[in-house]
Amino acid sequence: MGTKRHFKVWRGDETGGELQDYQVEVNEGEVVLDVIHRLQATEAPDLACRWNCKAGKCGSCSMEINGMPRLGCMTRMSTFEENETISVTPLRTFPVIRDLVTDVSFNYQKSLETPAFSPPEDLAPGEYRMQQVDVERSQEFRKCIECFLCQNTCHVVRDHDDNKKAFSGPRVFIRTAELDMHPLDTRTDRKEYAQASQGLGYCNITKCCTEVCPEHIKITDNAIIPMKERVVDRRYDPLVWLGSKIFRRGHNGAADDGSTLGKSGLDQPATVAAAGRPADGDHSATADAARGVNWHRQVPRPQAAAVDEKGHLPISELAFDKPAAPSPFGEDVTFPLPDKSLNYHHPDQDR
């Protein structure tokens, strides 16, 4: 015999909505998604909720439970107090379609803009050979189930919708980092591309994406920070710069005579193209269009830090007592959040 539990579920669509109260029976061993299904079968047959595997492997049932981005199928009811009100809302970062279903197409568009794996031309599928250490190096990133909880909680786009044009987000960064670590990937300008066109500089490593990842991927420590370090080494290390000038070699290890710089500002050495196929080093708009990659798209660039005429940072930046920006959850926030603290608000709600 189950017990009655108090739920607040967000109901609405792109025009607005509100939290509605429900008393739902909960049985031992159930998860939040079980309760949502029972709610659909009893009191709210028109409640929209996206789900698929119910095993924590498809990432479909992403939602915010008591203000915390979670998977409905992996959040056990036993983790809540018996007299606790449980609030369920859609992902706040993405536009609401209806009820708990949001439009996450932004994430797929950013994935499409990421250049695909580029193997050596002299190797056919089945001939790839890798050391086990190279396999293990990027295996962690392939655990991603694309639940987009990391994208949802990243305050770069969560609190600033206008950043979505220039910022790809943590999920795309781990894909870029994986390819950059791949020993058989022939593209050597992924770091520069991540910095120039994916908005890597926007990330200020608060680790909120790692905090909500259901697969426990260390997104910040193992992907984003190493990518940032490699970008800094490539672009700002004086020894690397001096070596490139002495040996007249660009970032890709080819002769840098200035004639091979493309529109993106990256070093792009020309190579001999195979018959009917653009050369790997040819990143012209025509060649990239043939590959299906819009490499030279115009996107907003990250804003530089506010400095005075002498290049000094303001005192507020120097006196800040944290190594990076504060977490969007705050230092004093504990979960579950009370109803009055839920900050979900539809952008069209007041129209």
Secondary structure in CASP SS format (residue, H / E / C, confidence):
PFRMAT SS
TARGET T0000
AUTHOR 0000-0000-0000
METHOD secondary structure of the structure
MODEL  1
M C 1.00
G C 1.00
T E 1.00
K E 1.00
R E 1.00
H E 1.00
F E 1.00
K E 1.00
V E 1.00
W E 1.00
R E 1.00
G E 1.00
D E 1.00
E C 1.00
T C 1.00
G E 1.00
G E 1.00
E E 1.00
L E 1.00
Q E 1.00
D E 1.00
Y E 1.00
Q E 1.00
V E 1.00
E E 1.00
V E 1.00
N C 1.00
E C 1.00
G C 1.00
E C 1.00
V E 1.00
V H 1.00
L H 1.00
D H 1.00
V H 1.00
I H 1.00
H H 1.00
R H 1.00
L H 1.00
Q H 1.00
A H 1.00
T H 1.00
E C 1.00
A C 1.00
P C 1.00
D C 1.00
L C 1.00
A C 1.00
C C 1.00
R C 1.00
W C 1.00
N C 1.00
C C 1.00
K C 1.00
A C 1.00
G C 1.00
K C 1.00
C C 1.00
G C 1.00
S C 1.00
C C 1.00
S E 1.00
M E 1.00
E E 1.00
I E 1.00
N C 1.00
G C 1.00
M E 1.00
P E 1.00
R E 1.00
L E 1.00
G H 1.00
C H 1.00
M H 1.00
T C 1.00
R E 1.00
M H 1.00
S H 1.00
T H 1.00
F C 1.00
E C 1.00
E C 1.00
N C 1.00
E C 1.00
T C 1.00
I E 1.00
S E 1.00
V E 1.00
T E 1.00
P C 1.00
L C 1.00
R C 1.00
T C 1.00
F C 1.00
P C 1.00
V E 1.00
I E 1.00
R E 1.00
D C 1.00
L C 1.00
V E 1.00
T E 1.00
D C 1.00
V C 1.00
S H 1.00
F H 1.00
N H 1.00
Y H 1.00
Q H 1.00
K H 1.00
S H 1.00
L H 1.00
E H 1.00
T C 1.00
P C 1.00
A C 1.00
F C 1.00
S C 1.00
P C 1.00
P C 1.00
E C 1.00
D C 1.00
L C 1.00
A C 1.00
P C 1.00
G C 1.00
E C 1.00
Y C 1.00
R C 1.00
M C 1.00
Q C 1.00
Q H 1.00
V H 1.00
D H 1.00
V H 1.00
E H 1.00
R H 1.00
S H 1.00
Q H 1.00
E H 1.00
F H 1.00
R H 1.00
K H 1.00
C C 1.00
I C 1.00
E C 1.00
C C 1.00
F C 1.00
L H 1.00
C H 1.00
Q H 1.00
N H 1.00
T H 1.00
C C 1.00
H H 1.00
V H 1.00
V H 1.00
R H 1.00
D C 1.00
H C 1.00
D H 1.00
D H 1.00
N H 1.00
K H 1.00
K H 1.00
A C 1.00
F C 1.00
S C 1.00
G C 1.00
P H 1.00
R H 1.00
V H 1.00
F H 1.00
I H 1.00
R H 1.00
T H 1.00
A H 1.00
E H 1.00
L H 1.00
D H 1.00
M H 1.00
H C 1.00
P C 1.00
L C 1.00
D C 1.00
T C 1.00
R C 1.00
T C 1.00
D C 1.00
R H 1.00
K H 1.00
E H 1.00
Y H 1.00
A H 1.00
Q H 1.00
A H 1.00
S H 1.00
Q C 1.00
G C 1.00
L H 1.00
G H 1.00
Y H 1.00
C C 1.00
N C 1.00
I C 1.00
T C 1.00
K C 1.00
C H 1.00
C H 1.00
T H 1.00
E H 1.00
V H 1.00
C C 1.00
P C 1.00
E C 1.00
H C 1.00
I C 1.00
K C 1.00
I H 1.00
T H 1.00
D H 1.00
N H 1.00
A H 1.00
I H 1.00
I H 1.00
P H 1.00
M H 1.00
K H 1.00
E H 1.00
R H 1.00
V H 1.00
V H 1.00
D H 1.00
R H 1.00
R H 1.00
Y H 1.00
D C 1.00
P H 1.00
L H 1.00
V H 1.00
W H 1.00
L H 1.00
G H 1.00
S H 1.00
K H 1.00
I H 1.00
F C 1.00
R C 1.00
R E 1.00
G C 1.00
H C 1.00
N C 1.00
G C 1.00
A C 1.00
A E 1.00
D C 1.00
D C 1.00
G C 1.00
S C 1.00
T C 1.00
L E 1.00
G C 1.00
K C 1.00
S C 1.00
G C 1.00
L C 1.00
D E 1.00
Q C 1.00
P C 1.00
A C 1.00
T C 1.00
V C 1.00
A C 1.00
A C 1.00
A C 1.00
G C 1.00
R C 1.00
P C 1.00
A C 1.00
D C 1.00
G C 1.00
D C 1.00
H C 1.00
S C 1.00
A H 1.00
T H 1.00
A H 1.00
D H 1.00
A H 1.00
A H 1.00
R H 1.00
G C 1.00
V C 1.00
N C 1.00
W C 1.00
H C 1.00
R C 1.00
Q C 1.00
V C 1.00
P C 1.00
R C 1.00
P C 1.00
Q C 1.00
A C 1.00
A C 1.00
A C 1.00
V C 1.00
D C 1.00
E C 1.00
K C 1.00
G C 1.00
H C 1.00
L C 1.00
P C 1.00
I H 1.00
S H 1.00
E H 1.00
L H 1.00
A H 1.00
F C 1.00
D C 1.00
K C 1.00
P C 1.00
A C 1.00
A C 1.00
P C 1.00
S C 1.00
P C 1.00
F C 1.00
G C 1.00
E C 1.00
D C 1.00
V C 1.00
T C 1.00
F C 1.00
P C 1.00
L C 1.00
P C 1.00
D H 1.00
K H 1.00
S H 1.00
L C 1.00
N C 1.00
Y C 1.00
H C 1.00
H C 1.00
P C 1.00
D C 1.00
Q C 1.00
D C 1.00
R C 1.00
END
